[in-house]
Amino acid sequence: MILQLPVEEINQLINEITETIETKDFMKLAETGFQEWNDPEENIYNNEAEN
């Protein structure tokens, strides 16, 4: 069915798919930068709120 689309629309779809994949890849990469947030020792602010 996709092959029945005009070439311009196929190219637009390819560009949108590529952009979506890149965005998801960047988001997945960014998650690694925030792993320290999951460290219980880094919860100093939560501990202060309990006092």
C-alpha positions in Angstrom: 0.0 0.0 0.0 2.8 2.4 0.8 4.4 1.8 -2.6 1.2 3.2 -4.1 1.9 6.6 -2.6 3.5 9.4 -4.6 7.3 9.5 -4.1 7.1 12.8 -2.3 4.8 11.3 0.4 7.1 8.3 0.7 10.0 10.6 1.3 8.0 12.5 3.9 7.1 9.3 5.7 10.8 8.2 5.7 11.8 11.6 7.1 9.1 11.5 9.9 10.0 7.9 10.8 13.7 8.8 10.9 13.0 11.8 13.1 10.9 9.7 15.5 13.6 7.0 15.8 16.3 9.7 16.4 14.1 11.3 19.1 13.6 7.9 20.8 17.3 7.2 20.6 18.2 10.5 22.2 15.7 10.0 24.9 17.1 6.6 25.7 20.6 8.0 25.7 19.5 10.8 28.0 18.1 8.3 30.5 21.7 7.1 31.2 22.6 10.6 32.4 20.1 10.5 35.2 20.9 7.1 36.7 22.2 8.8 39.9 18.7 10.0 40.6 17.8 6.3 41.4 20.6 6.1 44.0 19.1 6.1 47.5 22.3 7.8 48.8 21.4 10.8 46.6 18.1 11.3 48.3 19.5 13.9 50.6 16.6 16.4 49.9 14.0 13.8 50.7 15.7 13.0 54.0 15.8 16.7 55.0 12.1 17.0 54.4 11.4 14.3 57.0 13.2 16.2 59.8 
